[in-house]
């Protein structure tokens, strides 16, 4: 069943205007209706339905196992909880790296079946033909450069990328290619802050950083990480804004104790 799309308060035009006016863009992940409604109600600009759902929702070590059907499920759940934010859905590994027509068909499914506002792809020159094909169909595309988790095995891990000048120049060139192809924004992940600044100044479209310093036009974090639900992940770039892991553990322990002691439910909590 398809989910009908609607134009929300935050659009690609609004995001470009924010860059032009120097207003920073806030972006965060969500994977379900309840979380999406909370972050949307708080006023977030962009919600990313990330393929990081493979990690935080399904327990996989990488993002590679998640399927197109699973991403559509998560995205459609998120869309139902959103009134204001621009919703971007990651295209999972294997759905766009091949021929452009396969990429287009995957993107069309995401848009029609989830109601997302756009899609995100990882890579530069090597995926530019699929990017162009999707954009020519009228689908907004967000790029992603630097540390691209779908290429973790090729990259040899999750280390900082583009530290050498040759790699930095390629990243800048890739960013410009993505802009020329029609992308509305580019995520820059885990690259030197000085390079992220160069890229942000070279582009007219917004850059969204994660582990890329303060000079990007916006920032993105995984919601489970910034809320402190995931205690085992502590990269340098992460700031925890809450400690929900301990709060939730304490609440569940309290519930268990009340059940065991017959304190719950009491007379006011029964029919």
C-alpha positions in Angstrom: 0.0 0.0 0.0 1.4 3.4 -1.0 1.7 6.3 1.4 0.5 9.7 0.0 3.2 12.3 0.1 2.6 15.9 1.2 4.6 19.0 1.0 6.0 19.8 4.5 7.3 23.0 6.0 10.9 22.1 5.3 11.6 21.6 1.6 14.7 21.5 -0.6 14.2 25.2 -1.4 14.0 26.0 2.3 17.2 24.1 3.0 19.1 26.0 0.3 17.7 29.2 1.7 18.9 28.3 5.2 22.5 27.9 3.8 22.3 31.2 2.0 21.1 32.9 5.2 23.7 31.2 7.4 21.0 29.3 9.4 22.4 25.9 10.5 20.4 22.8 9.5 19.5 20.2 12.2 19.2 16.6 11.1 18.7 13.4 13.1 17.8 9.8 12.4 14.5 8.0 13.2 13.3 4.6 12.3 9.7 4.4 13.7 6.5 6.4 14.2 6.9 7.2 17.9 10.5 8.5 17.7 9.8 10.4 14.5 6.8 12.2 16.0 8.9 13.3 19.0 11.8 14.7 17.0 9.5 16.3 14.5 7.5 17.9 17.3 10.8 19.3 18.7 11.4 21.1 15.5 14.1 19.1 13.7 14.7 20.2 10.0 15.5 16.8 8.4 14.8 13.3 9.5 17.0 10.7 8.0 15.7 7.2 7.9 19.2 5.8 7.9 20.3 2.3 6.9 21.9 2.5 10.3 18.6 0.8 11.3 20.6 -2.3 10.5 22.8 -1.5 13.5 20.6 0.1 16.1 17.3 -1.6 15.3 18.4 -5.1 14.1 21.8 -5.6 15.8 23.9 -6.1 12.7 27.6 -5.1 12.7 27.4 -3.1 9.5 24.7 -1.4 7.4 25.0 -4.0 4.6 22.3 -6.5 5.5 19.3 -4.2 5.5 17.0 -4.7 2.5 14.9 -2.3 0.3 11.7 -3.7 1.8 12.9 -3.1 5.3 14.0 0.5 4.5 10.6 1.1 3.0 8.9 -0.3 6.2 11.0 2.0 8.5 10.5 5.0 6.2 6.7 4.6 6.0 6.5 4.3 9.8 8.5 7.5 10.1 6.5 9.4 7.6 3.3 8.7 9.4 4.7 10.5 12.4 6.0 13.6 10.6 4.2 16.9 10.0 7.1 19.4 9.5 10.5 17.9 8.8 11.9 16.8 5.4 12.2 13.0 5.4 15.1 11.4 3.6 15.4 7.6 3.2 18.8 5.9 2.7 18.9 3.6 -0.4 20.4 0.4 1.0 23.5 -1.4 -0.3 23.0 -3.1 -3.7 20.0 -1.0 -4.8 21.8 1.7 -6.8 25.5 0.8 -7.3 24.7 -1.2 -10.5 22.9 0.1 -13.5 20.9 3.5 -13.4 17.6 1.8 -14.2 17.8 -0.5 -11.1 18.7 2.6 -9.0 15.7 4.5 -10.4 13.3 1.6 -9.8 14.5 1.3 -6.2 14.2 5.1 -5.6 10.7 5.1 -7.1 9.6 2.3 -4.8 10.9 4.2 -1.8 9.0 7.4 -2.8 5.7 5.7 -3.8 5.5 3.2 -1.0 6.9 5.2 2.0 6.0 8.7 1.2 9.5 10.0 1.8 10.6 13.4 0.5 13.9 12.2 -0.9 16.6 9.6 -1.0 20.3 9.4 0.0 23.1 7.6 -1.8 26.7 7.0 -0.8 29.5 7.8 -3.2 30.7 10.3 -5.8 31.8 9.9 -9.4 31.3 6.1 -9.4 27.6 6.5 -8.8 26.9 9.7 -10.7 24.9 8.1 -13.5 22.4 6.5 -11.1 22.2 9.9 -9.3 21.4 11.7 -12.5 18.8 9.1 -13.5 17.0 9.4 -10.2 17.1 13.2 -10.2 15.8 13.3 -13.8 12.7 11.4 -12.6 12.0 14.3 -10.2 13.2 12.6 -7.0 15.3 14.7 -4.6 18.7 13.2 -3.9 21.1 13.8 -1.0 24.7 12.8 -1.5 27.1 11.2 1.0 30.9 11.5 0.9 33.8 10.8 3.2 33.2 7.7 5.4 30.6 5.8 3.5 29.5 2.9 5.8 28.3 0.7 2.9 31.9 0.6 1.7 33.3 -0.3 5.1 35.1 -3.4 3.9 36.7 -1.6 1.0 37.7 1.3 3.3 39.1 -1.1 5.9 37.1 0.2 8.8 35.6 3.4 10.2 38.6 5.6 10.2 38.8 9.3 9.2 38.8 9.7 5.5 40.5 12.0 3.0 43.4 13.0 5.2 45.8 13.0 2.3 45.6 15.9 -0.2 44.9 13.6 -3.2 42.0 12.1 -1.5 40.8 15.5 -0.3 40.9 16.8 -3.9 38.9 13.8 -5.1 36.3 14.4 -2.4 35.9 18.1 -3.4 35.6 17.0 -7.0 33.0 14.4 -6.1 31.0 17.0 -4.1 31.0 19.3 -7.1 29.9 16.5 -9.4 27.0 15.7 -7.1 25.9 19.4 -7.0 26.1 19.6 -10.8 24.0 16.5 -11.1 21.3 18.2 -9.1 21.7 16.9 -5.5 20.0 19.2 -3.0 22.5 18.5 -0.2 25.6 16.4 0.7 26.5 14.6 3.9 30.1 14.8 4.9 31.1 12.0 7.3 34.3 11.7 9.4 36.6 13.9 7.4 39.0 16.6 8.6 37.2 19.8 9.7 39.4 21.9 7.4 38.4 19.8 4.4 34.7 20.0 5.3 35.0 23.8 5.4 36.6 23.8 1.9 33.8 21.7 0.6 31.0 23.8 2.3 32.5 27.0 0.8 32.8 25.5 -2.7 29.2 24.4 -2.9 25.9 26.3 -3.2 24.0 23.4 -1.8 24.0 22.6 2.0 26.5 20.3 3.6 25.5 18.2 6.6 28.4 17.0 8.8 28.9 14.1 11.1 32.4 14.1 12.5 33.3 16.8 10.1 33.6 19.9 12.3 31.5 23.0 12.8 31.9 24.7 9.4 29.3 22.5 7.6 25.9 24.0 7.0 24.3 21.5 9.3 24.8 18.5 11.6 23.4 15.0 11.8 23.6 12.3 14.6 22.0 8.9 15.1 19.2 9.5 17.6 19.9 6.4 19.7 23.5 7.6 20.1 22.8 11.2 21.0 20.0 10.1 23.5 22.5 7.8 25.2 20.5 4.6 24.4 23.6 3.0 22.9 26.3 2.9 25.6 28.8 0.9 23.5 29.4 3.6 20.8 31.6 6.6 21.8 33.3 8.2 18.9 35.0 11.6 19.3 32.3 13.5 17.4 29.4 12.2 19.5 27.8 14.4 22.1 25.2 12.7 24.4 22.3 14.9 25.3 20.7 12.3 27.6 21.4 9.0 29.3 18.3 7.1 28.4 20.0 3.7 28.7 20.3 4.1 32.5 16.9 5.8 32.8 15.1 3.0 30.9 17.0 0.3 32.7 16.0 1.8 36.1 12.4 2.1 35.0 12.2 -1.5 33.8 13.9 -2.8 37.0 11.3 -0.8 39.1 8.5 -2.3 37.0 9.9 -5.8 37.6 10.1 -5.2 41.3 6.6 -3.9 41.5 5.3 -7.0 39.6 7.2 -9.4 41.8 6.0 -7.7 45.0 2.4 -7.5 43.8 2.5 -3.7 44.1 1.5 -3.5 40.4 -1.3 -3.3 39.5 -3.0 -1.7 42.6 -6.7 -1.1 43.1 -6.7 2.1 41.0 -5.1 0.3 38.1 -7.7 -2.4 37.5 -11.3 -2.6 36.3 
